[in-house]
Amino acid sequence: MKDLSELWTYRALTTNFARRELKGRYRGSAAGWLWSLANPAATLLIFTLVFSTIFQRVPPVAGNGRLESYTIYLFIGLVCWNFFNGIVTSSMGALIGAGPLLKKIRFPAFAPVIGNAMSALVQTGIEFGILVVVLAFAQNLSWAVLVVPVVFALLALFSIGLGLMVSVANVRYRDVGYLVGVAMQFLFYATAIIYPPEDIPVETASGIPARWIMGLNPLGRFVEAARDALWYGVLPSLTLMLALTAIAVLTFLIGWAVFQRSALDIAEDL
C-alpha cells in the first residue's frame, strides 16, 4: 500500500478537482445552486406525500417529547443517504471524466475521486445547515448536534473507500456502473431511511431473523447515529461510535489498497 501521506502531498490538486466539479455542476443554469436542493426537496416531498399523507405513517416521538414530523425524520435519513450515494456513484464518473487528462499529464488517479467527495461534502453542508435551522425552529435541537460532523466524517471515509473500489472496477468493467446503480436502489430500501428500524420484524413468518440481518447494514448504523443526535437529541452510544470508526477506517484502507494496486494501469484502461 502506498503511503497515505500522498493524500496530503497532493491536497492542492485534489482541491482543484473539487472546485472544478463545483464550478461546472450548474454552469449556464439561471437558478444555479438552487438546483442542488431541487432533487432532495422533490424526494422529500414525494415520500412525505406517500408515507405520511396517504399511508398515515407516524415516526417515533422526537427528543423534545412533542415533535412527530415524518418530514423532518425522513430528512435526516435522506441527508445521510444523499451524501453516501453522491460519493459512491459519482466517483466512477469522476475517474472516467479525468481519463483524457490522465493520459496527457501524470498525476495521482485518486485526486479526481477524492475531489468529487469534497464537492459532495459542500452539498451535504447546505442540506445539513437547512436541517439544523428546521430543528431549531421545531425546538428539537440539543448539544448532541456537535457530534454530527464526526458521524459525517466517518461516513465520508466509508463512502470514499467504497467509491475508490467501484471507480477502479468500473474502469476495467463498464458494467459495474450499472450494477452499482441497481445495488443502490436495493440498499436505499434496505436501510431504515423512510421507516424506523423498529418497523423491521424481529423474525419473518418463515423464521428468518430480519432485524438482525438488516442490522448488519453499515449504512443503517450511520443513519442511526445521525438520528440519535438530531432527532432524539442524545449522543450516540460509545459502542456505536467505535463500531462506525472501525468500519469507516477499515473500508477506506481496503479501498485505498485496491485502488493504488490498480493505479498504474488506470491511464491505459481509460
N, C-alpha and C positions, 0 to 999 in steps of 0.2 A: 504493500500500500504506500502510495506516495505521501510525503509529508503533508499534513493538513495545513501547514504554515503557508502553502500556496494560496489558500483562501485569503489570507491577509496580504500576501505579496501582490496579488492581482486584484485587490479590493477596488482600486480606481477603475479598472477595466469592467469589473462586474457592475459597478455603479453606473457606468456609462451605458451598459446594455439595459439596465433598469430604466434610465432616463429616456433612452431611445424607444423603449416599449411604451412608456407613459406618454411621450410626445406624439407617437404615431397612432396611438389607440383610437383617438377621436378626432384626428386631423381632418379638417374640412367639414366637420359637423357644426351646425349652428348652435345646438344645445350643449355641445362639448361634454364636460364631465358629468352633466346631469344624466346622461345616458348610462353612466356607471351604476346608477341607483334604479334604473328602469326595470332591469331584469329581476333583481331581488324584490323590488316592490310588487311586480306582477306576480311572482311566485308566491309571495306572502299573501297577496290578495286572493289568489285562486284557492290556496289551501285553507285560508280562513273561511272563505265562502263555502267550500265543500264540507270541511270537517266541523267548523264551528256553527255555521248558519244552517246548513242542510241536515247534517248528522248530529247536531247539538252536542258536540264534544266539549267537555269542560276540563281544563287542566288542573293539576294539583294546586291547592291554595299557596300563594307566594309567601315569602318570609314575613311580610308585614301583617299577615293574617287576614287580609281583605281582598287583595288582588286576585282575580280569576280570569285574566285576559288570555285567551288562547292565542291571539295575535302576537303578544309580547313573548309568550312562552315559545311559540314557534320561531319567532325572530331570532332568539338566542341560538337555537339549533341551526338555523339557516346561516347565520354569520360564520359559525364553525365549519359548516359544510361548504359554503362558498369559498372559504379560504383554502381548505383542503383540496377541493375539486379544481379550483383555479390553478393551484400549483402543479398538481399531478398531471392534469390533462394538457395544459398549455406548455408544459416543459418539453413535450415531444415536438410541438410546433416551433418552439424557441430554438431547439437544436437544429431542426431541419432548415429553418429560416436562416440560420447562421452558416449554413453549408457553403454557399458561394464565397463568403468572407474567409472561412477556414481554409479554403483551397488556395487563396491568394496570400494570406498572412498567417504566420504561425503564432497562435495564442492558445491558452488552455481552453479546451472544449467545454469545461464546466461553467465558464463565465456566462454564456447566454442563459443557461438553465438556472443558475443562482440569481442572475439579474432578473429573470422572469419572476422568481419567487419574491424578490424585493418589490417588484411592481405590484404583485398581488397583495403584499402587506399594506401598501398605500390604500388600495380599495377596501381592505378589511378595516383599516383605521377609520375610514369615513363611516362605514356601517357601524362600527363599534361606538364611535362618537355619537351617532344618532341614537343608538340603543341606550347609552348612558343617560342622555337627555330625557328620553322617554321614561326610563326607570325612575329618574329623579322626579319627573313630573307626576308619576304614579305613586310617589313616596315609597318606593321599594328599592332604595339604593343604600347599601351599607359599606363599611370599610373593607369588606371582603372583595370588593371590586378591584382592589390593588393587586390581588393575586392573578387576575385575569391575564395581564401581559405575560406572566410566566407561563400560564397554560398555553397561550398562543405561540410563545417562543418554542415550547416543546412540540406543539402541533406543527410548527414550521419545519423543525428538524425532521419530524416523522414524515411530513409531506415531501420535503426535498429529497429525502432518502429514497422514497418510492419513485419520485419524479426522475431522479438520476437513473434508476434501473429501467423504467419503462421508456425513457427517452433514448437510451443507447440500444435497447432491444428493438425499438421502432425503426431505428436507422438500418438495422440488419433485416428486419422482417416488418414490412409496412402494414401487415395485417394486425400488428399489435395495437395500433391506434384504434382500430375498430373494436377489438376485443376489450380494450380499456373502457371505451365508451359504453359498451354493454355492461361490463362489470360495475361501472359507476352507477348505472341505473339500479342495478340489483342492490348495491351497497347502500344507496340512499334509503331504500325502504327497509333494509335490514338493520339500519341504525335508528335508535329512538330519537328521531328528529320531529316528525309530525305526530308522534304519540309518546306518552310517558312510558318508561321502561316497565312500570308496574302493570301495564296492559298486556305484556307478554305472559302467556300462561306458563306456570311452572313446568307443567308437562302437557303434551298433546294427548288426544284421545288414544293414540297408539303407544303412549308411554315415552315418547321422545322428550328429553329434558330441554325444552325450547328456551327457557330463560337462561339456563346455564350456557347453552350453545351461543345464544345471542350476546351473552356477557363476554365471550371470547373476542368480540369485535373491538379492536383497539380504538377505533374512531368513536365508538359509543362511550368509551371511558373519557375521552376528551370533552365530549358534549356534556357528560355527567358533571365533570369538574367545573365547566363554564356555568352550568345551570345552578350548581351548588352556590357559587359566588354571586351570580347575577339574579337568579330567581328566588332562591331560598335565603340569600344573604348570609351564608355561612362559609367558612373556609373548607375547601375540600380536605378530606382526611389525609394524614401523613402517608398512610399506606397507598392511597390512590396516587398522590403526587410522586412518590418514589417509583411506583409502577409505571407511570407516564414517562418519567425521566429515563428509566431503563429502556422502555420501548422506543422512545424517540432517539436516544443516543445509539442504541443498537441498530435500528433501522437506517439511520443516517450513515453509520460506519460501514454497514454492508453495502448500501447504495454507492457510497464513495469508492469502496474497493472494487465493486463490479464495474463502475463507470471508468475508473482510472485504468483498469486492466484492459479495457477496450479502446481507450482514448487514442492510442497511436494509430489505429486503423479507421477511426471515425471519418477523417477527412476523405479517405479513399472511398468509403461506402457512401458518403454523401454525394 
